[in-house]
Amino acid sequence: MASLYLIPTVLSDSPLDNVLPSSNADIIRKVKVFIVENIRTARRFLKQVDKAINIDELQFFELNQHTDPKQIASYLDPIKAGKDVGIISEAGCPAIADPGADVVAIAQRKGIKVVPLVGPSSILLSLMASGFNGQSFAFQGYLPIEKADRSTRLKQLEKRIYSEHQTQIFIETPYRNMQMLEELCRTLQGQTRLCVAADITAENEYIRTMTIGDWKHLLSQGKQPDLHKRPCIFLIYK
């Protein structure tokens, strides 16, 4: 029976061998139908996996903000014909903070075998390196853009780390990372701990955990990391 494979990609320009097991490549070579966020980047990734892959013989379905939700179920039709289908995320693991989750939900309802492959997740890797609670945590995605709403949301999340002992994880648009760091320092209590993780798995990877008070001191000295336009994830805990 054909399956739906969840195919992770790299988080940075690091070599594939550093973050993806060779067994993934064996599966990718046999898949001829892919559901992707962006066809161009998916093709580039497949060529990285194996230059011998014939891109022209592959079939691609795009799944992004422009996709008609009514079309998504049809992306799994090739499985009825005995063809394996693979989901490729733009970065990291499919269906984790990723539109691929919609396809997986449909596959589960239809009784299709879903096979997750091993690969890097910025959420888990940053949590591993933070020193925070890894037994209870929540990924919040993007916080509100409007300043007052964002401040209110941060205070709500901070309350949860103290009342529920739960690590809170969130991201920001790369060009607003520095503003987020400054907002965190203005809004949170001095003893609250913040982990900033940028360019995970890359050569210039930066992961550091300090109290908000220590982050404020770093900013006041102008020694803060340059996070502008770098893939970054933020974690807070008590």
Secondary structure, DSSP 4 states (H G I P E B T S, - for coil): --EEEEE-B-SSSS-HHHHS-HHHHHHHHH--EEEES-HHHHHHHHHHH-TT--GGG-EEEE-STTS-GGGGGGGGHHHHTT--EEEE-SSB-TTSSSTHHHHHHHHHHTT-EEEEPP---HHHHHHHHHTS-SSSEEEEEEPPSSHHHHHHHHHHHHHHHHHT--EEEEE--GGGHHHHHHHHHHHS-TT-EEEEEESTTSTT-EEEEEEHHHHHHHHHTT-----TTS-EEEEEE-
